[in-house]
Amino acid sequence: MRKLKKSIFGIVLSCMLLMGILYTFQEKLIFLPEVIHADYKYDFSFDYDEVNLKTEDNQTINTLHIKAKNPKGIVLFFHGNKGNLIRWGEITSYFTQFNYDVFVIDYRGYGKSTGDFNEELMYKDALMSYDYVKTKFHESQIVVYGRSLGTTFASKVGAENNPKHIILEAPFFSLYNAANYRYKIIPKFLLNFKFNTYQLVQNITAPTTLFHGTDDNVTPYKGSKKLFKLLKSTSKELILLEAGTHHNLRDFREYTKALASILN
């Protein structure tokens, strides 16, 4: 009996220790930024402007405005949870081939952007970036694109505005849903961040397209199916790419064909 009690105590203690570690270090699991010095000079081969936006709490959100030769509109891009604009600038310049400018931001704590990770403020930063883009282009020319973590910010912008189109690539239903899919053992009450994308999409009325790979091992494609059902938009499409992963959707003809149609 004494051995059984010791075993139970050991299991409980181990679980508490594990939960304590998860609670303390969850930011390091969710956000994977690469910080660079404020004086760093970007060196891209394409035409761009570096723009610093000031937030209400006096933080700096570092952004890139990548320019097409004869833009039909602009793609406001919210990137994934890893890296910074050195990487994402190169990735998003892809959209200029469709004659669209690109405006891509680094979240708080990423790249040159300042401030701590804060869900409410990060949503506000996303809305601020949309307001800035509206000073350059009419809403009917703005496509809001979110990838992975960025899909929750794109959904927030879409829920409160009326852009030409919203694109969600590998979205997640909620942060808990994504975390539980990947790590299996995270209790909901431990998460300081919610990022409940499912609540936001219920207020989206603009045309919306969701892309998801069926072999995505980061965010489950079943989450996209559930989000699709919740979307209020009367013009919506869910494109599931067979054998697509979290990182290779551009390799699929279905993706490029649908994207070209949206950016017509």
N, C-alpha and C positions, 0 to 999 in steps of 0.2 A: 504493500500500500504506500509505504514511504517512497519507494522508487517511482511509483506511478505519479505521486504528487510532484516529485522532483522533475519528472519528464514533462508534466503539464506546465509546471512553472517555467521550465526552460523554453518550451514552445511559445508560451505567452510572452516571455521576456524577449525572445528573438523577434516575434511579430511586432512588439512595441518598438524595439530598436530599429527594425526595418522601416516601420511607418515614420519614425522620427527622422531617419535619413532621407526618406522620400519627401517629407514635409519641408525639411531644411534645404534640400538641394533641388527642388522641383524646377526652379527657374533654369537651372543648368541642363535639365532634361528637355524643357520646352523651347528655350531660346538658345540658339547657337551662333551668336554674333561674332564677327571679326572686326575688332575696333581698330581704327586708323587715326593718326594724328590729324588735328584740324588743319594743319598746313600741307597735308598731302596733296600732290597735284595729280589729278587723273590724266591718263595718257591713252585716249581712245583714238582710233583712226577715223571715226565718224564725227559728224557735226553735232555739237551739243553745247548746252549751257549748264553750268552748275548753279543751282538756286538754293538758298538757305531760307527756310520758312521759320518764323518766330511763333511760338505757341503762347497761349494765355499765361502759362506758368513760367514764361521766359526761358524756355528750352529751344534748342535749334534742331530742326528736322532737315537733314541734308538730302537734296534731291538732284536728279538729272533730268533735263529736258532735252531729249534726243530728237534731232530734226530730220524730217524727210524733205526732199527737194520741193515737191508740190503737194503738201499735205491736204488730204480730204477730211481729216479729223485727227483725233489724238487718242491713244490708249493710255489710260491711267492704270498703272500696274502696281499691284501689291504682292511682293515676293514671298517666298517660303521662309522657314525659320532659320536658315543657315546662310552665313556669308555676309556680304555687304555689296555696295554698288560697284565695286571693282568687278565682281563676278556678274552681278545682275544687269549692269550696264551693257556688257557684251551680249548677254542672253536676250535682253529685250530689244536690242537694236534690230533684231529679226523682223519686227513689225514694220520697219520703215520700207521694206520691200513691197508692202501693200499700200504705200503712200500714206502712211499714218505717222505722225509724231508720236513720241512716247514720253510719258512723265512717270518716273519711278522713284519711290522714296525709300530711304533707310529708316526703319523704325527706331524709336528711342533705344539707345544703348548699342546700336549697330553702326559700324563705320564711323563717320564724323558726327552722327546725331547724338545729342546729349539727353540726359534724363534717365530715370529708372523705369523698369518695366511696370506698367500700370494699365490694367485693362480699360478702364474708363477713359483715361487720357490717350491711350493708343487709338481708341475709336474716334476720339475728338481730332486727333492728328490726321486720321484718314479723311474725315469730313472737311478739315481745313485744306487738305491737298486738293480735294474736289473743287472747293470754292476758288482756289487759286487757278486751277485749270479752266474754270468757267470764265475767268477774266481774259482768257486767250482764245477760247473756242465756245461756240454755242453748245448747249446741252445735246442737241440733235447730232452733234459731231463727236461726242465723247463716248468711248467704249471703256467700261470699267472691267478690269481683268484681275482676278485673284487666283493665286496658285497656293495650294496647301494651306499653311497658316494664313496667307493673304486672302483666302476666300472669305474668312469671317469679316475682314475689313471691307472687302468689296461688297459683301452682303449688307453691311451697315450703311455704306454709301448708297447702295441701290434702294434700301428701305426708306431713305429720307430724300431721295432725289429721283429725277426722271431722265437718265441718260439714254443714248441711242440703243445700247445693248449692255448686258452684263454677262461675263464669261467666268465660270467657276471651274477651275481645273483641279481635280483631286480634292474636292472639299471634304470637310468633316462635319458630322451632325452636331457634335459638341466636343469640347476638349476632353471631357471625361470619356466620351465614346471612343475617341481616337487613342487616348492614353490606355484605356482598358483593352483595346484591340491589340495594342503593341506590347504592353507590359503585363497585362492580365490581372495584376494583384493590387492595383491602386484603388483604395476606397475613395468614394466620391467626396466625403467630407474633408479629405486631406488637401484637395486642390484649392489653391488661392485664386486661380483663374478659371472662369467658366467658359468664355467664348462660345456661347450658345447660338451657333449659326442657325439652328432650326427655328429659333424665335424670330430672327431677323428676316429670313426668307418669306415669312408669312405676310410681310408688308411690302414685298417687291411686286411692282406692277409692270415694270419695263420688260421688254423681251430678254429672255435669259437662256443661256446654253450651258449645260454641265457636261464636262468631259471626265471620264474616269476609266482607268485600266482595270480589268478584272483580276490581274495578278498583283495589284498594289498591296504591298505588305506594310505600308505606313498608315494610310487612311483607307478604311474598308469601302469598297464600291457600293455596298448595301446602304451606306449612309447617304450616298448620292440619290439612290432610289427613294429613300424616305424624304429627303429634302425636296426632290422633284414633286412629290405628291403634295407637299405643303406650300409650294410656290403659288402665289395668287395670280401671277402673270398669265394672261390668256395666250401668250406667244412664248412657248417654252419647249426646250428639247433636251433630252438626256441621251448622250452618245457614249455607250459603253464599248471600249476597245478591247477586243478579245486578246488575251495574253499581254496587254499593256501593263507596265509597271508604274511606279510613282515618278519615274524620271525619263521615260522614253516616248511620250505621247506624240511628240513632233515627228516621230519616225513613221507614223501611220497616215496613210492616204486619207482616211476618213476624217482625221483631225485637220489636215491642211486644207482639204476641200471645204469643210464646214467653216473653218476660219476665214478662208478667202470669200465665202459667201457673206459672212457677217461683215467683213471689212470691205464691202463692195463700194 
